[in-house]
Amino acid sequence: MTSPTPPAAAIAARRRQTQRKLADVHTAIAQLRRESGRLTVRAIARRASVSSTFLYENPEARALTQNAVAATHTRRAQHSADEHDRIEATWRERALNAEEGLTQAHHEIRAQRTRIGELMGRLRDTETATSTGESVQAVVTENATLKRRLRQVTQEHRALQERLEGCRANLRHSETRIGELEAELAERAQDGHR
């Protein structure tokens, strides 16, 4: 067997060294992913103990590094978007709850204002009625007038009730008399046919 020529041996050694460096890059990327470390060209180069130049110049190392960094950016962007959506959802929920609470507060305020208005009106009426002697005298006079009028209406009602009873009695008597006369006519009609 002949030993390889010096340039061929150097090329083979260089290929082995490149393969070893690529394996170290694979290992470094896997470790950084597990540790949730930041995947950058510099971090991968440091972990793999290779130069940044190697990562940029070797096509396979460049592809591995770019894919790893892109995947990290994608994961970070997705995580950031998910976190943003989660925060947005909680704020949206808070906003809806606040809006509902505000609506209820407005209804309650409206109801309280209405109630306060009614109570103020009653208070004003009471103050007006009790503040002047004339008002009290006017209420007493009006009360006496209303009682007198009630007695008159009651008497009129009683009189009308009695008249109604009398009319009903007359009507019953008239119906009875009409019935008797109809019976008498019927008897005469039968007698005339015989």
Secondary structure by P-SEA (a helix, b strand, c coil): cccccaaaaaaaaaaaaaaaaaaaaaaaaaaaaaacccccaaaaaaaacccaaaaaccaaaaaaaaaaaaaaaaaaaaaaaaaaaaaaaaaaaaaaaaaaaaaaaaaaaaaaaaaaaaaaaaaaaaaaaaccaaaaaaaaaaaaaaaaaaaaaaaaaaaaaaaaaaaaaaaaaaaaaaaaaaaaaaaaaaaaac
